[in-house]
Amino acid sequence: MNRSHKVTGPLLAERFNSSDIKQLLVDDGAPLSQLEVDLEDAWGIEHGEIDLVAGGPPCQGFSGISFRRSYSVDKVDLPSNHLFQDMAYVVGRLRPKMFLFENVRGLLSAKWDEGGVQRKIWDRVYEAFDDIEDYTISWSLVRAADYGVPQNRPRVLLVGIRDDIALEARWSKTDEKNLELPAHGLLPSPSGSPAPDLIDVLGDLVDLEESNWKGGVTDSYPSPARKGIQADWFRRTLDDAVTRKGSPLTEHEYSNHSVRVRDKFQAMIDSSGEIPESMKTKKFAQRLLPKRWGEDGPTITATSLPDDYVHFEQPRSLSVREWARLQTFPDWYQFAGKRTTGGIRRAGNPRAGIHDRELPKYTQIGNSVPVFLAKAVGLHFKNLLAGH
């Protein structure tokens, strides 16, 4: 929004809600028209004045890992794989100045069957947004690590800017000729700062009290904040203070691993990540997190499963708070819902027509866009629109 409007708590509660996008698309868009009326009534935003519509339609059906773990049906039969079309419809109706579509790298190579012909899903996605009239679109595959995130995390970002806005924004059609600029200048260039090492990201959360991290809870910071990302970001409060050692700490509850699992994790720590042959299982193999990245930087991508990775010096998986730090969420940020869940509740069962999924905290974090990447993109969009 580009207007200043005071919005009270009750109004926020009334206007912001979590609902199925399909509810906005019933009866040929009539409810969406009501949404447009609500925007005008609540904030004085007229048609076409919205600055940005951003969306990341669920990507489980495009992710090679999630697909192998959960599905044995064709991608074209998964309803969530068609939500990009709904997003394109909403963009076409609301006519924002810009829009952003985000998804996993697997979307670029994923295919589905269309009448016996294998076709790349990305072609369909690009067509859906390219068909929106009077928008210039471009896309890039970006690495979160290039924006200061302690993960590799490659993501597809597709950006659109309305043509009348592009004429006045701090972006020029000439940028389209510069192939070195992400999305031809519609996305920010890498920050140039190296991604922080995990010892700098998680080191102050290491609790040496064994009874705590063996299935317990650490409810206060074990160590003072170190200079750098801990003091400058993670432990900054909303009033800009830095939390001290012993201050309350949330979401630092540990999984209660069995002795066998803990022995396996300790063996991995002792052997720099190797899993002893006698301890290997059919389950996806965990990886040991390194204290410090190698020359190529981060090699991991946080998923929705906490036991994908093993802590670099304690035989356990990461807590919700540690998982959130991988995504660069500040410690004051709170997550609602269950800590974790599993089976059909988490993955659904498309073969049986069960597509509803619970979103426990680990899944919320694993599915989100890293805060540092989102911040870089948001500030870049703000700068572009400042010219308008």
LOVEX-885093 format. One line per 8 residues: for each residue x, y, z of N, C-alpha, C. Coordinates in steps of 0.001 Angstrom, whole numbers. Layout:
BEGIN
X,Y,Z,X,Y,Z,X,Y,Z; ...
REM end
This chain:
BEGIN
839,-1189,0,0,0,0,876,1241,0; 428,2256,-695,1237,3461,-760,537,4647,-122; -486,4382,684,-1165,5440,1414,-1020,5188,2897; -1126,6245,3683,-1006,6097,5128,-2396,6001,5734; -2698,4864,6307,-4001,4670,6955,-3793,4009,8300; -4415,4520,9325,-4331,3913,10642,-5308,2755,10698; -4798,1559,10943,-5631,367,11010,-5617,-156,12427; -6758,-241,13059,-6848,-678,14450,-6790,-2193,14536
-6595,-2683,15773,-6514,-4115,15990,-7725,-4883,15499; -8946,-4502,15899,-10128,-5224,15438,-10238,-5233,13918; -9859,-4114,13281,-9961,-4064,11835,-8956,-5022,11201; -7753,-5083,11795,-6769,-6036,11311,-7307,-7453,11427; -7903,-7755,12564,-8433,-9094,12782,-9538,-9409,11791; -10301,-8381,11416,-11418,-8592,10506,-10945,-8747,9075; -9910,-7992,8692,-9511,-7949,7295,-8465,-8990,6933; -7671,-9432,7905,-6653,-10431,7626,-7132,-11779,8139
-7205,-12746,7238,-7643,-14068,7653,-6970,-15107,6776; -7001,-16323,7242,-6443,-17434,6486,-7596,-18206,5861; -7642,-18231,4544,-8729,-18932,3870,-8230,-19486,2545; -8998,-20396,1999,-8659,-21047,738,-8864,-20062,-406; -7848,-19937,-1279,-7975,-19021,-2406,-9149,-19397,-3297; -9528,-20686,-3283,-10662,-21107,-4099,-11942,-20388,-3689; -12002,-19945,-2419,-13193,-19237,-1958,-13316,-17870,-2610; -12208,-17363,-3168,-12247,-16073,-3850,-12595,-16213,-5325
-12693,-17446,-5794,-12826,-17665,-7228,-14147,-18328,-7595; -15082,-18364,-6671,-16378,-19000,-6918,-17273,-18038,-7696; -18188,-18597,-8469,-19166,-17789,-9214,-18484,-16748,-10092; -17509,-17201,-10851,-16834,-16350,-11819,-16265,-15088,-11202; -15751,-15201,-9997,-15012,-14075,-9418,-15829,-13101,-8603; -17102,-13384,-8377,-17909,-12429,-7606,-17342,-12168,-6217; -16932,-13190,-5449,-16338,-12913,-4137,-15061,-12071,-4235; -14288,-12263,-5321,-13090,-11450,-5487,-13471,-9987,-5661
-14569,-9740,-6357,-15044,-8361,-6487,-15360,-7788,-5111; -15911,-8624,-4214,-16194,-8162,-2864,-14903,-7836,-2130; -13844,-8623,-2390,-12549,-8334,-1791,-12059,-6962,-2229; -12260,-6639,-3485,-11847,-5327,-3986,-12621,-4215,-3276; -13909,-4464,-3021,-14717,-3485,-2291,-14208,-3333,-860; -13850,-4456,-238,-13342,-4419,1125,-12046,-3612,1211; -11169,-3776,230,-9923,-3013,220,-10189,-1523,157; -11160,-1152,-628,-11518,264,-737,-12104,770,574
-12996,-17,1185,-13647,414,2427,-12659,490,3584; -11737,-488,3660,-10843,-560,4809,-9695,433,4732; -9092,564,3555,-7866,1356,3460,-7890,2422,2366; -8987,2542,1687,-9055,3544,632,-8245,3170,-589; -7960,1887,-753,-7186,1444,-1919,-8134,1182,-3075; -7968,1910,-4135,-8815,1719,-5297,-8232,646,-6207; -9025,226,-7147,-8608,-816,-8072,-7287,-435,-8743; -6316,-1337,-8701,-5033,-1084,-9338,-4020,-360,-8477
-4360,-22,-7236,-3434,723,-6382,-2614,-165,-5455; -2889,-1449,-5435,-2106,-2352,-4589,-676,-2400,-5118; 298,-2247,-4210,1696,-2251,-4622,2159,-3629,-5071; 1811,-4662,-4313,2404,-5969,-4578,1460,-7100,-4196; 1371,-8093,-5047,756,-9377,-4716,1871,-10412,-4806; 2128,-11110,-3700,3197,-12115,-3661,2609,-13455,-3265; 3113,-14500,-3872,2596,-15822,-3547,3605,-16917,-3821; 3523,-17972,-3035,4342,-19165,-3240,3440,-20373,-3150
2708,-20686,-4212,1817,-21848,-4184,2545,-23082,-3687; 1893,-23935,-2902,2550,-25106,-2316,3392,-25853,-3342; 4603,-26212,-2928,5570,-26764,-3880,5843,-28241,-3671; 5090,-28913,-2781,5419,-30305,-2490,5395,-31165,-3753; 4473,-30868,-4658,4344,-31671,-5868,5442,-31428,-6878; 6217,-30342,-6717,7304,-30043,-7641,8661,-30421,-7061; 8723,-30611,-5755,9981,-30922,-5088,10276,-32402,-5237; 11476,-32721,-5749,11835,-34118,-5919,11827,-34882,-4619
12297,-34251,-3537,12345,-34926,-2233,10941,-35214,-1737; 10088,-34184,-1705,8739,-34372,-1169,7955,-35358,-2011; 8146,-35291,-3332,7386,-36180,-4198,7766,-37630,-3952; 9055,-37891,-3792,9488,-39266,-3542,9005,-39759,-2197; 8905,-38864,-1242,8525,-39290,101,7038,-39578,214; 6216,-38839,-549,4801,-38816,-213,3857,-39286,-1307; 4271,-39238,-2584,3286,-39395,-3643,3624,-40527,-4601; 2588,-41127,-5143,2762,-42072,-6233,1695,-41802,-7282
1263,-40546,-7401,290,-40137,-8400,941,-39106,-9297; 383,-38938,-10488,963,-37983,-11425,781,-36562,-10926; 1775,-35728,-11209,1737,-34347,-10728,501,-33597,-11216; 26,-33929,-12404,-1122,-33201,-12950,-2386,-33462,-12136; -2384,-34559,-11348,-3568,-34913,-10564,-3557,-34313,-9159; -2510,-33566,-8806,-2445,-32935,-7493,-3061,-31533,-7570; -4169,-31287,-6870,-4820,-29974,-6949,-3890,-28816,-6601; -2985,-29015,-5640,-2102,-27921,-5237,-1165,-27500,-6355
-939,-28376,-7330,-34,-28037,-8422,-651,-27071,-9423; -1936,-26756,-9255,-2601,-25843,-10181,-2899,-24485,-9542; -2422,-24274,-8331,-2715,-23015,-7647,-2035,-21816,-8306; -995,-22044,-9114,-383,-20920,-9820,-1385,-20261,-10756; -2326,-21048,-11290,-3340,-20478,-12171,-4283,-19556,-11390; -4600,-19951,-10149,-5446,-19106,-9311,-4733,-17811,-8958; -3429,-17903,-8676,-2679,-16687,-8362,-2658,-15748,-9568; -2443,-16311,-10759,-2433,-15488,-11962,-3782,-14805,-12165
-4864,-15517,-11834,-6197,-14932,-11966,-6380,-13760,-11007; -5943,-13938,-9765,-6062,-12872,-8777,-5249,-11648,-9204; -4032,-11875,-9702,-3206,-10758,-10183,-3926,-10029,-11307; -4498,-10787,-12232,-5206,-10165,-13344,-6404,-9348,-12921; -7044,-9756,-11828,-8219,-9033,-11340,-7836,-7806,-10511; -6871,-7960,-9601,-6514,-6865,-8698,-5567,-5853,-9337; -4862,-6244,-10389,-3980,-5345,-11138,-2968,-4620,-10241; -2194,-5349,-9441,-1204,-4686,-8584,-92,-4064,-9434
659,-3149,-8828,1776,-2541,-9552,2836,-3589,-9884; 3064,-4522,-8938,4017,-5609,-9158,3459,-6896,-8572; 3975,-8025,-9034,3659,-9303,-8395,4916,-10157,-8364; 4925,-11094,-7418,6062,-11989,-7239,5551,-13406,-7033; 6057,-14331,-7850,5748,-15751,-7720,7032,-16470,-7309; 6957,-17293,-6266,8140,-17986,-5745,7895,-19480,-5694; 8923,-20270,-6056,8772,-21711,-5966,10136,-22397,-5967; 10113,-23716,-5874,11352,-24488,-5780,12006,-24660,-7144
13307,-24955,-7124,14046,-25156,-8375,13478,-26314,-9182; 12937,-27321,-8488,12397,-28486,-9182,11293,-28161,-10158; 10657,-27002,-9982,9586,-26597,-10892,10105,-26444,-12323; 11376,-26080,-12487,11929,-25835,-13821,12078,-27117,-14625; 12263,-28238,-13947,12475,-29496,-14657,11311,-30473,-14523; 10388,-30195,-13600,9266,-31112,-13372,8370,-31193,-14609; 7833,-32379,-14841,6937,-32580,-15986,5660,-33269,-15522; 4612,-33086,-16293,3408,-33867,-16074,2853,-34320,-17413
1925,-35255,-17335,1373,-35858,-18539,134,-35089,-18989; 172,-34592,-20220,-980,-33897,-20800,-1442,-34678,-22019; -2432,-35528,-21808,-2954,-36317,-22916,-1933,-37237,-23543; -1085,-37821,-22715,-85,-38732,-23216,1218,-38073,-23622; 1280,-36750,-23473,2498,-36019,-23825,3102,-35426,-22557; 4400,-35686,-22348,5094,-35120,-21205,5452,-33662,-21498; 5020,-32764,-20620,5302,-31342,-20824,5836,-30735,-19543; 6787,-29804,-19693,7337,-29132,-18524,6269,-28263,-17858
6160,-28413,-16540,5187,-27626,-15791,5549,-26143,-15842; 6855,-25848,-15853,7281,-24444,-15871,6729,-23709,-17087; 6613,-24390,-18227,6050,-23749,-19414,4628,-23273,-19140; 3860,-24100,-18452,2477,-23740,-18119,2439,-22572,-17133; 3338,-22608,-16145,3383,-21537,-15152,3721,-20209,-15825; 4765,-20213,-16627,5191,-18975,-17293,4083,-18440,-18190; 3411,-19315,-18925,2326,-18897,-19806,1197,-18237,-19021; 882,-18822,-17843,-226,-18283,-17046,18,-16832,-16660
1254,-16498,-16290,1555,-15119,-15888,1854,-14230,-17094; 2413,-14803,-18138,2699,-14024,-19337,1415,-13615,-20057; 343,-14368,-19836,-941,-14061,-20483,-1678,-12892,-19822; -1211,-12466,-18626,-1839,-11314,-17972,-1490,-10062,-18786; -2471,-9349,-19240,-2243,-8221,-20139,-1550,-7057,-19437; -689,-6389,-20175,-59,-5126,-19761,922,-5291,-18601; 1600,-6440,-18527,2663,-6647,-17546,3934,-7102,-18261; 5064,-6623,-17794,6358,-7128,-18220,6836,-8099,-17152
7216,-9306,-17549,7629,-10294,-16562,9044,-10790,-16860; 9708,-11236,-15827,11026,-11836,-15957,11243,-12730,-14736; 12223,-13610,-14813,12452,-14531,-13702,13937,-14882,-13598; 14324,-15370,-12433,15679,-15845,-12209,15651,-16961,-11173; 16657,-17811,-11234,16903,-18794,-10186,17935,-18184,-9252; 17555,-17929,-8017,18452,-17275,-7068,18828,-18242,-5948; 19974,-18004,-5321,20433,-18782,-4175,20293,-17918,-2929; 19612,-18434,-1933,19431,-17668,-699,20769,-17312,-66
21777,-18177,-239,23094,-17924,344,23698,-16618,-167; 23332,-16206,-1370,23862,-14970,-1945,23288,-13722,-1280; 22322,-13923,-385,21695,-12798,308,21881,-12910,1822; 22941,-13635,2238,23289,-13711,3649,22565,-14770,4438; 21900,-15718,3761,21165,-16797,4427,22071,-18013,4581; 22102,-18660,5747,22965,-19826,5945,22400,-21104,5317; 22019,-21006,4059,21545,-22141,3279,21886,-21871,1817; 21943,-22944,1029,22055,-22773,-410,20695,-22341,-957
19706,-23153,-771,18287,-22893,-1034,18019,-22170,-2353; 18209,-22834,-3483,17872,-22211,-4769,16357,-22090,-4928; 15919,-20955,-5407,14492,-20715,-5583,14223,-19970,-6892; 13112,-20306,-7524,12662,-19606,-8723,11821,-18409,-8305; 12217,-17222,-8742,11448,-16007,-8483,11036,-15403,-9817; 9737,-15317,-10050,9186,-14699,-11256,8530,-13389,-10858; 8917,-12302,-11518,8443,-10963,-11159,7688,-10349,-12325; 6636,-9622,-12007,5913,-8867,-13023,5739,-7427,-12574
5875,-6493,-13504,5643,-5079,-13211,4671,-4537,-14265; 3648,-3841,-13804,2631,-3309,-14717,3278,-2297,-15655; 2934,-2338,-16912,3636,-1538,-17908,3566,-43,-17642; 2414,448,-17146,2335,1886,-16888,3213,2284,-15706; 3410,1368,-14775,4297,1632,-13637,5751,1559,-14088; 6049,601,-14967,7423,443,-15442,7937,1709,-16113; 7053,2451,-16744,7465,3679,-17427,7946,4739,-16447; 7462,4666,-15200,7805,5677,-14209,8710,5144,-13099
8846,3832,-13002,9639,3243,-11913,11129,3393,-12188; 11915,3116,-11146,13373,3158,-11290,13881,1873,-11929; 13353,1581,-13049,13709,400,-13826,13447,740,-15274; 14280,277,-16138,14152,647,-17538,14135,-582,-18406; 13475,-479,-19516,13461,-1584,-20467,14877,-1952,-20892; 15791,-985,-20795,17171,-1279,-21169,17791,-2306,-20232; 17237,-2398,-18997,17749,-3394,-18055,17531,-4814,-18574; 16523,-4969,-19437,16218,-6291,-19962,17374,-6861,-20783
18239,-5999,-21283,19360,-6445,-22097,20557,-6885,-21253; 20523,-6576,-19963,21621,-6935,-19078,21335,-8298,-18454; 21910,-9332,-19022,21621,-10688,-18573,22233,-10994,-17213; 23161,-10171,-16747,23804,-10424,-15463,22959,-9943,-14291; 21982,-9092,-14539,21104,-8616,-13473,20019,-9651,-13221; 19773,-10049,-11970,18691,-10998,-11691,17356,-10480,-12213; 16697,-11327,-12996,15410,-10957,-13607,15517,-9619,-14336; 16685,-9384,-14951,16900,-8157,-15739,16642,-6908,-14914
17059,-6932,-13661,16937,-5758,-12817,15682,-5696,-11986; 14762,-6612,-12186,13537,-6615,-11380,13747,-7298,-10029; 14867,-8010,-9879,15233,-8619,-8598,16564,-8036,-8133; 16814,-8040,-6820,18058,-7455,-6308,19273,-8301,-6649; 20404,-7652,-6829,21664,-8361,-7016,22094,-8953,-5680; 22917,-10008,-5691,23416,-10593,-4434,24042,-9539,-3539; 23918,-9759,-2231,24376,-8773,-1256,25890,-8625,-1229; 26601,-9660,-1632,28058,-9597,-1603,28648,-10038,-276
27800,-10180,746,28273,-10634,2058,28193,-12158,2124; 29214,-12817,2651,29175,-14280,2736,28119,-14753,3725; 27560,-15906,3448,26589,-16483,4382,27286,-16833,5685; 26663,-16573,6831,27308,-16863,8122,27478,-18358,8349; 28550,-18719,9057,28765,-20109,9429,27768,-20517,10507; 27488,-21817,10591,26483,-22298,11538,26896,-22108,12993; 28187,-22121,13281,28609,-21870,14656,28251,-20443,15057; 28254,-19520,14098,27869,-18135,14372,26355,-17975,14422
25634,-18837,13711,24171,-18781,13697,23581,-19444,14933; 24140,-20575,15354,23526,-21405,16399,24361,-21532,17675; 25581,-21017,17670,26497,-21268,18775,26000,-20845,20133; 25284,-19743,20219,24824,-19256,21525,23637,-20043,22054; 23101,-20967,21261,21969,-21779,21698,22395,-23156,22213; 23680,-23449,22139,24161,-24759,22586,24120,-24839,24115; 23288,-25742,24610,23125,-25947,26052,23981,-27144,26467; 24893,-26939,27380,25778,-28011,27812,25144,-28913,28864
23952,-28530,29341,23248,-29342,30336,22598,-30525,29632; 23189,-31705,29797,22753,-32877,29047,21293,-33229,29282; 20803,-33049,30485,19414,-33397,30777,18444,-32518,30005; 18881,-31343,29595,18017,-30462,28804,17926,-30934,27364; 19089,-31097,26694,19033,-31403,25265,18742,-32866,24957; 18663,-33703,25973,18221,-35077,25752,16722,-35188,25993; 15977,-34540,25121,14518,-34628,25195,13869,-33612,26094; 14617,-32608,26554,14041,-31592,27421,13834,-30267,26716
13955,-29186,27492,13727,-27839,26981,14791,-26907,27550; 15302,-26021,26723,16160,-24943,27197,15344,-23660,27110; 15014,-23069,28251,14096,-21930,28249,14785,-20594,28538; 16122,-20589,28547,16858,-19327,28661,18152,-19462,27867; 18677,-18352,27395,19877,-18388,26567,21057,-18938,27370; 21722,-19983,26872,22863,-20555,27598,24082,-19644,27586; 24229,-18808,26559,25429,-17985,26405,25054,-16566,26010; 25939,-15617,26257,25706,-14248,25774,25743,-14228,24251
25124,-13219,23662,25144,-13071,22207,26531,-12657,21740; 27040,-13350,20744,28310,-12968,20148,28103,-11801,19185; 29172,-11082,18935,29085,-10005,17957,28780,-10595,16587; 28085,-9831,15790,27713,-10315,14474,26234,-10613,14402; 25863,-11664,13691,24459,-11921,13410,23656,-12239,14665; 24290,-12801,15703,23552,-13095,16932,23079,-11817,17612; 24007,-10892,17839,23667,-9654,18540,22969,-8650,17630; 23346,-8653,16354,22811,-7644,15445,21442,-8005,14891
21086,-9307,14949,19814,-9695,14333,18999,-10660,15188; 19496,-11859,15413,18672,-12880,16050,18174,-12466,17430; 19015,-11842,18228,18639,-11554,19614,18257,-10097,19836; 18024,-9375,18757,17465,-8028,18874,15973,-8135,19154; 15495,-7430,20156,14079,-7434,20466,13377,-6358,19639; 12068,-6306,19735,11309,-5319,18973,11636,-3892,19399; 12100,-3715,20631,12496,-2373,21066,13999,-2167,20925; 14655,-3033,20132,16050,-2889,19722,17058,-3161,20834
16643,-3843,21882,17595,-4266,22908,18177,-5625,22494; 19249,-6028,23151,19840,-7340,22896,19595,-8214,24113; 18981,-9372,23899,18689,-10256,25030,19984,-10768,25647; 19968,-10897,26967,21163,-11320,27695,21126,-12817,27988; 22274,-13312,28447,22313,-14695,28908,21336,-14843,30063; 20540,-15898,30033,19557,-16121,31081,18191,-15537,30777; 18094,-14716,29716,16799,-14163,29330,15902,-15285,28805; 14591,-15107,28851,13681,-16138,28342,13962,-16465,26873
13898,-17748,26559,14112,-18250,25207,12953,-19172,24866; 12373,-19011,23692,11221,-19825,23306,11570,-20774,22167; 10748,-21793,22001,10826,-22743,20881,12123,-23558,20866; 12769,-23699,22036,14018,-24467,22076,13784,-25780,22819; 12804,-26534,22326,12473,-27863,22857,13121,-28915,21962; 13623,-29985,22561,14381,-30977,21814,13569,-32255,21609; 13864,-32955,20520,13228,-34249,20271,13791,-35284,21242; 12934,-36195,21661,13331,-37239,22602,13780,-38470,21810
15017,-38424,21296,15524,-39521,20471,15759,-40776,21304; 15622,-41919,20641,15943,-43179,21298,17465,-43294,21444; 17892,-44216,22289,19328,-44422,22492,19994,-44825,21180; 19339,-45667,20395,19907,-46111,19113,20097,-44926,18166; 19101,-44065,18077,19206,-42901,17188,20306,-41967,17670; 20360,-41757,18991,21388,-40868,19532,22790,-41448,19298; 22913,-42743,19408,24201,-43380,19129,24588,-43199,17657; 23617,-43300,16795,23870,-43102,15361,24353,-41681,15098
23672,-40700,15701,24060,-39303,15510,25461,-39039,16066; 25775,-39630,17213,27103,-39428,17799,28184,-40042,16905; 27871,-41192,16317,28825,-41820,15394,29064,-40930,14185; 28017,-40244,13734,28164,-39325,12609,29056,-38142,12993; 28871,-37636,14212,29705,-36521,14677,31165,-36955,14760; 31378,-38152,15268,32739,-38654,15448,33444,-38951,14126; 32650,-39219,13070,33247,-39601,11776,32994,-38546,10695; 32756,-37300,11128,32570,-36180,10181,31421,-36415,9210
30362,-37055,9710,29148,-37173,8914,28860,-38535,8340; 29819,-39449,8376,29604,-40779,7821,28659,-41577,8719; 27727,-42289,8100,26817,-43149,8856,27375,-44573,8831; 27659,-45154,9982,28172,-46533,10004,27218,-47472,9263; 27783,-48435,8537,26983,-49351,7724,25920,-50051,8563; 26271,-50404,9792,25331,-51139,10647,24163,-50277,11108; 24290,-48951,10946,23242,-48037,11417,22417,-47441,10281; 22731,-47816,9049,21986,-47274,7916,20595,-47892,7846
19613,-47079,7445,18232,-47534,7318,17697,-47116,5957; 16505,-47566,5632,15872,-47190,4369,15395,-45741,4386; 15283,-45194,5583,14840,-43812,5708,15845,-42872,5052; 15369,-41716,4647,16284,-40720,4088,17448,-40513,5043; 18660,-40554,4531,19855,-40437,5361,20014,-39009,5873; 20218,-38893,7167,20477,-37575,7738,21861,-37083,7332; 22023,-35768,7386,23320,-35165,7105,23787,-34411,8344; 25068,-34483,8605,25648,-33751,9722,25911,-32316,9299
25398,-31383,10082,25632,-29975,9779,27075,-29602,10117; 27751,-28857,9265,29121,-28443,9562,29137,-27169,10403; 30142,-27043,11261,30274,-25803,12014,30552,-24634,11083; 31384,-24890,10094,31751,-23837,9145,31632,-24383,7733; 31183,-23521,6817,31027,-23915,5432,32399,-24025,4765; 32456,-24746,3680,33665,-24825,2886,33774,-23625,1950; 34657,-23715,996,34892,-22605,77,33658,-22263,-746; 32809,-23245,-1016,31632,-23013,-1851,30436,-22491,-1061
30591,-22320,248,29496,-21787,1052,28484,-22849,1439; 27297,-22438,1880,26278,-23376,2355,25911,-24424,1308; 25677,-25635,1787,25317,-26738,895,23971,-27347,1268; 23247,-26736,2194,22009,-27329,2702,20791,-26498,2306; 19637,-27129,2401,18352,-26452,2264,17432,-26993,3345; 16968,-26136,4223,16074,-26574,5298,14747,-27038,4704; 14298,-28204,5142,13042,-28769,4653,11992,-28686,5765; 10943,-29463,5627,9890,-29456,6650,10098,-30544,7702
11197,-31297,7591,11455,-32390,8533,12683,-32088,9369; 12545,-31984,10690,13679,-31600,11535,14790,-32629,11591; 14466,-33899,11341,15508,-34918,11473,16296,-35126,10179; 16166,-34211,9217,16998,-34287,8021,18454,-33970,8345; 18668,-33185,9398,20023,-32751,9731,20328,-33030,11206; 21599,-33263,11466,22081,-33539,12813,22928,-32362,13270; 22747,-31958,14525,23506,-30838,15086,24999,-31113,14992; 25790,-30062,14782,27221,-30251,14526,28024,-30743,15719
27508,-30613,16966,28304,-31116,18092,27495,-31820,19168; 26188,-31942,18994,25364,-32706,19924,24533,-33715,19135; 24403,-34965,19611,23705,-36012,18861,22182,-35840,18911; 21691,-34888,18157,20259,-34571,18154,19909,-33800,16891; 18619,-33735,16607,18140,-32867,15534,17978,-31449,16086; 17655,-30510,15232,17551,-29120,15655,16195,-28810,16267; 16174,-27843,17148,14917,-27368,17742,14214,-26446,16762; 12980,-26094,17068,12229,-25139,16241,12980,-23812,16152
13529,-23343,17269,14238,-22059,17243,15479,-22129,16363; 16207,-23233,16441,17378,-23384,15589,16974,-23482,14118; 15898,-24206,13861,15389,-24336,12487,14997,-22958,11945; 14364,-22158,12802,13954,-20811,12386,15168,-19934,12078; 16250,-20110,12833,17445,-19312,12564,18057,-19675,11207; 17945,-20938,10784,18419,-21290,9456,17702,-20473,8391; 16464,-20089,8674,15670,-19273,7753,15770,-17793,8093; 16653,-17445,9017,16944,-16073,9464,15751,-15374,10111
14866,-16142,10756,13824,-15530,11585,14460,-15018,12876; 14139,-13799,13300,14639,-13317,14591,14000,-14108,15723; 14642,-14142,16872,14167,-14979,17977,12847,-14523,18558; 12481,-13255,18340,11196,-12798,18893,10011,-13341,18103; 10271,-13878,16919,9178,-14360,16069,8604,-15654,16637; 7288,-15712,16774,6615,-16865,17357,5821,-17618,16292; 5777,-18928,16432,5046,-19782,15501,3878,-20433,16228; 2727,-20480,15570,1529,-21067,16165,1357,-22501,15670
635,-23292,16426,344,-24651,16008,1194,-25689,16701; 1133,-26924,16190,1890,-28032,16764,3371,-27888,16431; 4188,-28506,17280,5625,-28481,17025,5958,-29310,15791; 5414,-30497,15707,5638,-31370,14557,4482,-32353,14465; 4406,-33044,13366,3417,-34098,13168,3956,-35005,12078; 3218,-36002,11697,3751,-36927,10712,2679,-37698,9990; 3118,-38595,9123,2202,-39452,8391,1256,-38691,7497; 22,-39189,7404,-986,-38586,6532,-1315,-37170,6973
-1257,-36902,8277,-1594,-35555,8758,-652,-34505,8183; 608,-34889,7959,1579,-33929,7434,1639,-33949,5910; 1588,-35134,5312,1812,-35263,3873,543,-35458,3071; -586,-35783,3737,-1773,-36118,2971,-1608,-37478,2308; -2594,-37857,1516,-2517,-39105,763,-3268,-38916,-554; -2592,-38360,-1569,-3264,-38095,-2848,-3883,-39331,-3471; -3297,-40503,-3234,-3862,-41729,-3814,-5269,-41974,-3296; -5535,-41545,-2057,-6853,-41726,-1461,-7693,-40454,-1539
-7199,-39450,-2254,-7940,-38196,-2379,-7851,-37317,-1153; -6873,-37569,-270,-6694,-36749,939,-5605,-35719,663; -6020,-34476,459,-5069,-33432,96,-4839,-32421,1222; -5651,-32491,2273,-5462,-31576,3400,-4219,-31981,4189; -3469,-30978,4637,-2260,-31255,5405,-2195,-30323,6610; -1677,-30852,7715,-1410,-29994,8855,-121,-29216,8601; -13,-28063,9241,1176,-27233,9085,1823,-26997,10448; 2541,-27994,10954,3250,-27806,12223,4378,-26791,12043
5010,-26438,13143,5984,-25346,13116,7162,-25626,12182; 7688,-26843,12212,8807,-27151,11328,8410,-26989,9860; 7179,-27378,9522,6715,-27245,8146,6533,-25787,7767; 5972,-24997,8671,5820,-23564,8406,7176,-22934,8085; 8172,-23291,8888,9503,-22708,8710,10145,-23225,7424; 10089,-24531,7214,10722,-25112,6038,10123,-24635,4731; 8833,-24298,4731,8156,-23854,3513,8294,-22355,3266; 8832,-21627,4220,8838,-20162,4107,10016,-19665,3285
9914,-18424,2856,11025,-17738,2189,11942,-17185,3276; 13255,-17426,3200,14156,-16894,4223,13982,-15386,4395; 13999,-14937,5637,13724,-13533,5931,14705,-12607,5226; 15994,-12945,5225,16981,-12073,4587,16738,-11948,3086; 16341,-13045,2436,16038,-12984,1010,14790,-12146,769; 13750,-12372,1581,12513,-11605,1435,12759,-10117,1660; 13609,-9815,2639,13913,-8410,2926,14627,-7758,1744; 15586,-8458,1167,16312,-7908,21,15380,-7660,-1157
14479,-8600,-1415,13527,-8440,-2510,12565,-7293,-2225; 12050,-7235,-992,11106,-6185,-638,11707,-4791,-750; 12934,-4624,-256,13586,-3314,-344,13859,-2937,-1798; 14179,-3921,-2620,14416,-3649,-4036,13125,-3195,-4717; 12021,-3884,-4421,10736,-3474,-4990,10364,-2065,-4528; 10600,-1783,-3244,10293,-472,-2712,11077,604,-3460; 12345,318,-3731,13169,1280,-4448,12676,1475,-5883; 12271,387,-6542,11753,499,-7884,10494,1365,-7921
9595,1117,-6983,8322,1848,-6966,8461,3267,-6469; 9598,3575,-5819,9787,4948,-5338,9814,5926,-6490; 10273,5463,-7642,10260,6345,-8806,8864,6675,-9257; 7942,5761,-9025,6534,6000,-9367,5870,6864,-8323
REM end
